[in-house]
């Protein structure tokens, strides 16, 4: 197990370095940020000084080496547009995304677990059909459309909830509701299908023959073995909360990482785009390792030996 974890960490580090280099190249191929800064009154001398200040006058290999050296020291650079340290911008935006994403994730996963298990145990019942309908609607309706409809209904028509900002608890209802609707259907459907497979297995039939209570069979034995596939999906969903919240943060004017990423891409703000990408990639890679380790805890039959 220890050997496997060490190998997975080394693989993740190699993958992260590759992602850093790839993003470094791609953002520079997107265009020159000086084109967006340049004004009709800007002189070539001013633009040249700006390029020198941000290191854009150097060759790509030199820029890459400087950037990697700075990353090793924990320095993400300075925003080209806002002229602020990128780390300070991320420190201001990341907590806001977590404030919305974490409760959304907890609510969605809890509902998916309960509804998925109940739908599987009451197959073809009214509850099961309702869960399947909700799953289809959730996967068919675009996230931005759901957010706009929620705003029109609860903010414009009924005037019950604020449309934007993050001042009070009421400000969290619509964005969190949108995120829950985004995450719930797929996870709920996955839990249901995994539970159906497990409930048809021989050891569950044997447990029922022995007279074990249905509650113990379902919530202790069946659910534990049905969690393997949902765990993988939940881990990736949690790691991608930053990118998944982009539409929600823009519509509800939420000052988080998603909105910061969109603004940085539009402005070709290389340091900000690179920093956000590195953070998201690190979360995804780290969550992959955590999910793999959790497999062995959930299912003792799984043993990580040679990769």
C-alpha positions as CSV (number, residue, x, y, z in Angstrom):
1,X,0.0,0.0,0.0
2,X,2.8,2.4,1.0
3,X,4.7,1.7,-2.2
4,X,1.5,2.3,-4.3
5,X,0.9,5.7,-2.6
6,X,4.5,6.8,-3.3
7,X,4.3,5.8,-6.9
8,X,0.9,7.6,-7.3
9,X,2.4,10.8,-5.8
10,X,5.4,10.6,-8.1
11,X,3.1,10.1,-11.1
12,X,1.0,13.1,-10.0
13,X,4.0,15.3,-9.7
14,X,5.2,14.4,-13.2
15,X,1.7,15.0,-14.6
16,X,1.5,18.4,-12.8
17,X,4.9,19.5,-14.3
18,X,3.6,18.5,-17.7
19,X,0.4,20.5,-17.2
20,X,2.3,23.6,-16.1
21,X,4.5,23.5,-19.2
22,X,1.5,22.8,-21.5
23,X,-0.6,25.7,-20.0
24,X,2.5,28.0,-20.2
25,X,2.7,27.3,-23.9
26,X,-1.0,27.5,-24.7
27,X,-1.7,30.8,-22.9
28,X,1.1,32.5,-24.9
29,X,-0.2,31.1,-28.1
30,X,-3.6,32.8,-27.3
31,X,-2.1,36.2,-28.1
32,X,-0.2,39.2,-26.7
33,X,-1.7,40.7,-23.6
34,X,-0.2,44.0,-24.5
35,X,-2.7,44.3,-27.3
36,X,-5.4,44.6,-24.6
37,X,-3.4,47.1,-22.5
38,X,-2.4,49.2,-25.4
39,X,-4.4,52.5,-25.8
40,X,-4.4,55.0,-28.7
41,X,-2.0,57.2,-26.6
42,X,0.4,54.4,-25.7
43,X,3.9,54.7,-27.1
44,X,6.2,51.8,-28.1
45,X,8.5,52.8,-25.2
46,X,5.8,52.4,-22.7
47,X,4.8,49.0,-24.1
48,X,8.4,47.9,-24.2
49,X,8.8,48.9,-20.5
50,X,5.7,46.9,-19.6
51,X,7.0,43.8,-21.4
52,X,10.3,44.1,-19.6
53,X,8.6,44.5,-16.3
54,X,6.5,41.4,-16.7
55,X,9.3,39.5,-18.4
56,X,7.5,39.1,-21.7
57,X,10.5,40.5,-23.6
58,X,12.5,37.3,-23.0
59,X,12.4,34.1,-25.0
60,X,9.9,31.4,-24.1
61,X,12.6,29.1,-22.6
62,X,13.8,31.9,-20.4
63,X,10.2,32.8,-19.3
64,X,9.5,29.2,-18.5
65,X,12.6,28.8,-16.4
66,X,11.8,32.0,-14.5
67,X,8.3,30.9,-14.0
68,X,9.2,27.4,-12.7
69,X,11.8,29.0,-10.4
70,X,9.2,31.4,-9.0
71,X,6.7,28.5,-8.5
72,X,9.3,26.6,-6.5
73,X,9.5,29.6,-4.2
74,X,5.7,29.8,-3.9
75,X,5.4,32.9,-6.1
76,X,2.7,32.9,-8.8
77,X,3.8,36.2,-10.3
78,X,2.0,39.5,-10.7
79,X,-1.3,40.1,-12.6
80,X,-0.6,41.9,-15.9
81,X,-4.0,43.7,-15.8
82,X,-4.6,44.4,-12.1
83,X,-0.9,44.7,-11.2
84,X,-1.5,42.7,-8.0
85,X,0.3,39.6,-6.7
86,X,-1.6,36.7,-8.1
87,X,-1.4,34.8,-4.8
88,X,-3.3,37.7,-3.1
89,X,-6.0,37.6,-5.8
90,X,-6.4,33.8,-5.2
91,X,-6.5,34.2,-1.5
92,X,-9.4,36.6,-1.9
93,X,-11.3,34.5,-4.4
94,X,-10.7,30.9,-3.3
95,X,-12.5,31.2,0.1
96,X,-15.6,32.6,-1.6
97,X,-15.7,29.6,-4.0
98,X,-15.3,27.2,-1.1
99,X,-18.1,29.0,0.8
100,X,-20.5,28.2,-2.1
101,X,-19.0,25.0,-3.3
102,X,-18.6,23.1,0.0
103,X,-22.2,23.3,1.2
104,X,-23.4,22.6,-2.3
105,X,-21.2,19.5,-2.5
106,X,-22.3,18.2,1.0
107,X,-26.0,18.8,0.2
108,X,-25.8,17.2,-3.2
109,X,-23.9,14.2,-2.1
110,X,-26.2,13.6,0.9
111,X,-29.3,13.8,-1.2
112,X,-27.8,11.7,-3.9
113,X,-26.9,9.0,-1.4
114,X,-30.3,8.9,0.3
115,X,-32.4,9.2,-2.9
116,X,-30.2,6.8,-4.9
117,X,-30.4,4.1,-2.2
118,X,-34.2,4.5,-1.7
119,X,-34.8,4.4,-5.5
120,X,-32.8,1.2,-5.8
121,X,-34.6,-0.5,-2.9
122,X,-38.0,0.6,-4.2
123,X,-37.5,-0.2,-7.8
124,X,-40.2,1.0,-10.3
125,X,-42.1,2.7,-7.5
126,X,-43.4,6.3,-7.6
127,X,-40.2,7.4,-5.7
128,X,-38.0,5.5,-8.2
129,X,-39.7,7.1,-11.2
130,X,-39.4,10.5,-9.6
131,X,-35.7,10.0,-9.0
132,X,-35.2,8.9,-12.7
133,X,-37.2,11.9,-13.9
134,X,-35.2,14.3,-11.8
135,X,-31.9,12.7,-13.1
136,X,-33.0,13.1,-16.7
137,X,-34.1,16.7,-16.2
138,X,-30.9,17.6,-14.3
139,X,-28.7,16.2,-17.1
140,X,-30.8,17.7,-19.9
141,X,-31.3,21.2,-18.6
142,X,-28.3,23.6,-19.1
143,X,-26.8,25.0,-15.9
144,X,-27.0,28.6,-17.0
145,X,-30.7,28.2,-18.0
146,X,-31.5,26.8,-14.5
147,X,-29.7,29.7,-12.8
148,X,-31.5,32.3,-15.0
149,X,-34.9,30.7,-14.3
150,X,-34.2,30.7,-10.6
151,X,-33.4,34.4,-10.7
152,X,-36.5,35.2,-12.7
153,X,-38.7,33.2,-10.3
154,X,-37.4,34.0,-6.9
155,X,-35.7,37.4,-7.4
156,X,-37.7,39.1,-10.2
157,X,-41.2,37.7,-9.8
158,X,-41.5,36.7,-6.2
159,X,-38.8,39.1,-4.8
160,X,-37.9,36.6,-2.1
161,X,-34.2,36.3,-2.6
162,X,-31.4,38.6,-3.7
163,X,-30.1,38.2,-7.2
164,X,-26.4,38.8,-6.6
165,X,-23.7,39.3,-4.0
166,X,-22.8,37.3,-0.9
167,X,-23.8,39.4,2.1
168,X,-26.4,37.3,4.0
169,X,-27.6,33.7,4.2
170,X,-30.3,34.5,1.6
171,X,-27.5,35.3,-0.9
172,X,-26.4,31.6,-0.7
173,X,-29.8,30.1,-1.5
174,X,-29.9,30.5,-5.3
175,X,-26.2,29.9,-6.2
176,X,-26.1,26.8,-3.8
177,X,-29.4,25.6,-5.2
178,X,-28.0,25.9,-8.8
179,X,-24.8,24.0,-7.9
180,X,-26.8,21.3,-6.1
181,X,-29.0,20.9,-9.2
182,X,-25.8,20.6,-11.3
183,X,-24.2,17.9,-9.1
184,X,-27.2,15.9,-7.9
185,X,-28.6,14.1,-10.9
186,X,-25.5,12.3,-12.2
187,X,-24.4,11.2,-8.7
188,X,-28.0,10.1,-7.8
189,X,-28.2,8.0,-10.9
190,X,-24.8,6.5,-10.3
191,X,-25.7,5.5,-6.7
192,X,-29.0,4.0,-7.8
193,X,-27.3,1.9,-10.6
194,X,-24.5,0.7,-8.3
195,X,-27.0,-0.3,-5.6
196,X,-29.1,-2.2,-8.1
197,X,-26.0,-4.2,-9.2
198,X,-25.1,-5.0,-5.6
199,X,-28.6,-5.9,-4.5
200,X,-28.8,-8.6,-7.2
201,X,-25.5,-10.2,-6.0
202,X,-25.4,-13.6,-4.3
203,X,-24.1,-12.5,-0.9
204,X,-27.0,-10.1,-0.5
205,X,-29.4,-12.9,-1.3
206,X,-27.6,-15.1,1.3
207,X,-27.8,-12.3,3.9
208,X,-31.6,-12.2,3.4
209,X,-31.9,-15.9,3.6
210,X,-30.1,-15.8,7.0
211,X,-32.7,-13.3,8.2
212,X,-30.7,-10.2,8.6
213,X,-32.8,-7.0,8.8
214,X,-33.2,-5.2,5.5
215,X,-31.9,-1.9,7.0
216,X,-28.7,-3.6,8.0
217,X,-28.3,-5.4,4.6
218,X,-28.9,-2.2,2.6
219,X,-27.1,0.5,4.6
220,X,-24.2,-1.6,5.9
221,X,-23.4,-4.4,3.5
222,X,-24.9,-3.3,0.1
223,X,-24.1,0.4,0.3
224,X,-20.5,-0.2,1.3
225,X,-19.8,-2.2,-1.8
226,X,-21.9,0.1,-4.0
227,X,-19.8,3.1,-3.1
228,X,-16.8,2.4,-5.3
229,X,-18.0,4.0,-8.5
230,X,-19.8,7.0,-6.7
231,X,-16.6,7.6,-4.7
232,X,-14.6,8.2,-7.9
233,X,-17.2,10.5,-9.4
234,X,-17.6,12.4,-6.1
235,X,-13.9,12.9,-5.8
236,X,-13.6,14.3,-9.3
237,X,-16.7,16.4,-8.8
238,X,-15.3,17.9,-5.6
239,X,-11.9,18.6,-7.3
240,X,-13.7,20.4,-10.2
241,X,-15.8,22.7,-8.0
242,X,-13.7,25.7,-9.1
243,X,-14.3,25.2,-12.8
244,X,-17.8,23.9,-12.3
245,X,-18.8,27.1,-10.5
246,X,-17.9,29.4,-13.4
247,X,-21.4,29.9,-14.8
248,X,-22.9,30.2,-11.3
249,X,-20.4,32.8,-10.1
250,X,-20.9,34.9,-13.3
251,X,-24.7,34.9,-13.2
252,X,-24.9,35.6,-9.4
253,X,-21.9,38.0,-9.4
254,X,-20.1,35.8,-6.9
255,X,-16.5,37.0,-6.4
256,X,-14.9,33.5,-6.6
257,X,-12.3,31.6,-8.6
258,X,-14.6,30.8,-11.5
259,X,-15.3,34.5,-12.2
260,X,-11.6,35.3,-11.7
261,X,-10.7,32.6,-14.2
262,X,-13.1,34.0,-16.9
263,X,-11.8,37.5,-16.4
264,X,-8.2,36.4,-16.6
265,X,-8.8,34.4,-19.8
266,X,-10.6,37.3,-21.5
267,X,-7.8,39.7,-20.5
268,X,-5.0,37.2,-21.4
269,X,-3.7,37.6,-17.9
270,X,-1.1,34.9,-18.2
271,X,0.0,34.6,-14.5
272,X,-3.6,34.4,-13.2
273,X,-4.7,31.8,-15.8
274,X,-1.6,29.7,-15.0
275,X,-2.1,29.9,-11.3
276,X,-5.7,28.9,-11.4
277,X,-4.9,26.0,-13.7
278,X,-2.2,24.8,-11.4
279,X,-4.5,24.9,-8.4
280,X,-7.3,23.0,-10.2
281,X,-4.9,20.4,-11.6
282,X,-3.3,19.9,-8.1
283,X,-6.8,19.4,-6.6
284,X,-7.8,16.9,-9.3
285,X,-4.5,14.9,-9.0
286,X,-4.7,15.0,-5.2
287,X,-8.3,13.9,-5.1
288,X,-7.4,11.0,-7.5
289,X,-4.8,9.8,-4.9
290,X,-7.2,10.2,-2.0
291,X,-10.0,8.3,-3.9
292,X,-7.6,5.5,-4.6
293,X,-6.6,5.2,-1.0
294,X,-10.3,5.4,0.1
295,X,-11.0,2.3,-2.1
296,X,-9.1,0.1,0.3
297,X,-11.0,1.5,3.3
298,X,-14.4,1.0,1.7
299,X,-13.7,-2.4,0.2
300,X,-11.2,-4.5,2.1
301,X,-11.0,-6.9,-0.9
302,X,-9.1,-4.2,-2.8
303,X,-5.3,-4.4,-2.3
304,X,-2.9,-2.1,-4.0
305,X,0.3,-4.0,-4.8
306,X,2.2,-3.5,-8.0
307,X,1.0,-0.7,-10.3
